[in-house]
């Protein structure tokens, strides 16, 4: 859906006849056929939006497709006025109503006039459904996202198939706002509180979707019908509505006071979370706020203004790049050996039964459906490990994510014992013991005497040298790093770490395991911290150095807010655990030198067991640093103290320097692999795109590295140079 191309064609807007530049699009057609409604209710003109391709190519709405849809609907409008038809219906090809706008068109627009023309074109087509002289019906037979859902919202009535799982307005997730009626029609239909759930809350919660039952409950759909004969049932329901046998009632939207209060609450929540770092969510909220008193003409014009502004923004281009990178392009990991080289894995061994090991065991048993053999040192640890696994599986069952039978299967497939021989039959063994190099070396040495000569050895280390870990083994070539992130089930990234000795078969097996576990794998060279921890710890080290140099902790804590990161640096330290973060920092200090300075203040906090952030405030706000920890850093001030912009600059300069070194060291094969790691492993904001194009846009890469990291832009999405 987000593939881009620089080849262009033109289409014509109905408003002024001027051509709109657009990439070659996968055109969605709008064939229409007449359907005789049951009971003598009359003729329904049924429009099917369909790109003519199979289910692997979603239906999207580009300029040519929208122009065709408008032409078809104008013809039906005339037929309705002539009395030939009593209603118009819209549906899609199997599995799709429409997956939204063809964002390839938006990605390459370079002129505001073209952006406005595309915005107006969507309204010009869709609004005909809401202004037809006969009722209009949307039959939502499959995915309806963004413009696809707005197509349905412009209709008078909506039915939805019971098996539809993907309805939503993901625009703010990408850097847009629902601009083809969504910000006006949805709050008018279901009320402002529920509308904001779809327009802001769910998109900003990692783009959560709504299913058919949810759409019915929210009031988006008027009827939920069985998918087996959905279209037939929808047509019969249409006849009943037209005959008055079915009456659709809808709740009135909130009154002025409640509407304004909901808007104010949403704005405060955005401020707490984003601190103004993103444009699109605020523009969407402004549109929804105005929807209570606006008429359709005014509201649609405001949506055109917002879409024009957002289509010209770096936020959209960054969002499209990041989305494409983490979806389509992530399915084919760069640098992965051919899949055919991967060894079959019929059982997996895990050394350790602690928190991380238990999470790995449940995930592997659930996804790979193979026996999982675990070993820990004594009966007490074995019992604790089994209890943790049982609690995890019980939680999955309680939330309905696995059936009772599946829960029992997962439990039965995991064995935890104290004998090392438990692991003898495993085809692949993952060590997940404490981050101490000597301990991990000993574990590998013991395993080598037990497991099969061709079994693969993996380490879940987050920063230690995999090469050093395996250097004393008889077969170091079968060792590879397989770094999962915590919590294992939720974090999508796995770093696959290749040593100079690792065979293609060992690396291919690691990539294959990650894929079967539904993870995105990125291959890295064995360098300290790999990718995510190396960059995150450089960020934290720069913040800590600023505080050690006299910057007040409160200033350092809020300095990175302009980036819109998911949490501040001290909240991140609290989440990771101060002892863990300091351990990794020490490893990087030893391996990479003074770019990673140690922090006596943080070390004292760890020794004293103190929290670095305050207690949760109950409102979802970012946890602020506890000002009381200032005492371990001494009195703030002095010649080295920085203000907020100074801290932000120090962090970005440090990250730029580190990224340049990582690319020089070939830690990964290309800058976009760093972007993928930071987005999926560190929560780098989607609206900034990857970290490397962000450094290009801001001019930091040229200032610090004397080169752009993406000289020709990224993924065919233009990267604007900073204004001098």
Order of alpha helices (4+ residues) and beta strands (2+ residues): beta-beta-beta-beta-alpha-beta-beta-alpha-alpha-beta-beta-alpha-beta-beta-alpha-alpha-alpha-alpha-beta-alpha-alpha-alpha-alpha-alpha-beta-alpha-beta-alpha-alpha-beta-beta-alpha-beta-alpha-beta-beta-alpha-beta-alpha-alpha-alpha-alpha-alpha-alpha-alpha-alpha-alpha
